[in-house]
Amino acid sequence: MPDLPYGIAAVFAGVALPASLLAGKAGNRLPARTVRRTFASLILVVAAAVAAAARFAPAALHGG
C-alpha cells in the first residue's frame, strides 16, 4: 500500500466538508427533480472524462 500524502488528504477533507454542507443546504431548497438531474449530469460528465482519459491518456489513470 502506498504512503498516504497527508497534506493532499487534509486539503481534500478541508474543501469537501464545507462544500458538502453548502450543497446540502442548496439541495434542500431545490426541487428533487432538479437535484436528481444535476447529479445524473455530473455522473455522466465524470464518466465521459474517465472514458476519454482511458482512451487518450491511459497512463493518467494508473498514476504514471
C-alpha positions in Angstrom: 0.0 0.0 0.0 1.5 3.4 -1.0 2.1 6.1 1.5 -0.8 8.4 2.0 0.1 12.1 1.2 -1.4 13.6 4.3 -1.2 17.2 3.0 -3.3 16.4 0.0 -5.8 14.4 2.1 -6.1 17.3 4.5 -6.7 19.8 1.7 -9.3 17.4 0.2 -11.1 17.0 3.5 -10.9 20.7 4.2 -12.6 21.5 1.0 -15.0 18.6 0.9 -16.5 19.3 4.3 -17.8 22.8 3.8 -18.7 22.0 0.2 -20.9 19.2 1.3 -22.6 21.4 3.9 -23.3 24.1 1.3 -24.5 21.5 -1.2 -26.9 20.1 1.4 -28.4 23.5 2.1 -28.7 24.2 -1.6 -30.2 20.7 -2.2 -32.9 21.2 0.4 -34.0 24.4 -1.4 -34.2 22.9 -4.9 -36.9 20.7 -6.3 -36.0 17.0 -6.1 -36.2 16.7 -9.9 -33.5 19.4 -10.3 -31.2 17.7 -7.8 -31.6 14.3 -9.5 -30.9 15.7 -13.0 -27.9 17.7 -11.8 -26.4 14.7 -10.1 -27.1 12.5 -13.1 -25.4 15.1 -15.3 -22.4 15.2 -13.0 -22.1 11.4 -13.1 -22.2 11.4 -17.0 -19.6 14.2 -17.2 -17.3 12.2 -14.8 -17.9 9.0 -16.8 -17.1 10.8 -20.1 -13.9 12.2 -18.6 -12.7 8.8 -17.3 -13.6 7.2 -20.7 -11.6 10.0 -22.5 -8.7 9.5 -20.2 -8.8 5.8 -20.7 -8.8 6.3 -24.5 -6.3 9.2 -24.9 -4.1 9.1 -21.8 -4.4 5.7 -20.1 -1.2 6.3 -18.1 -3.1 9.1 -16.2 -5.4 6.5 -14.7 -2.5 4.5 -13.4 -0.6 7.3 -11.7 2.0 7.3 -14.3 
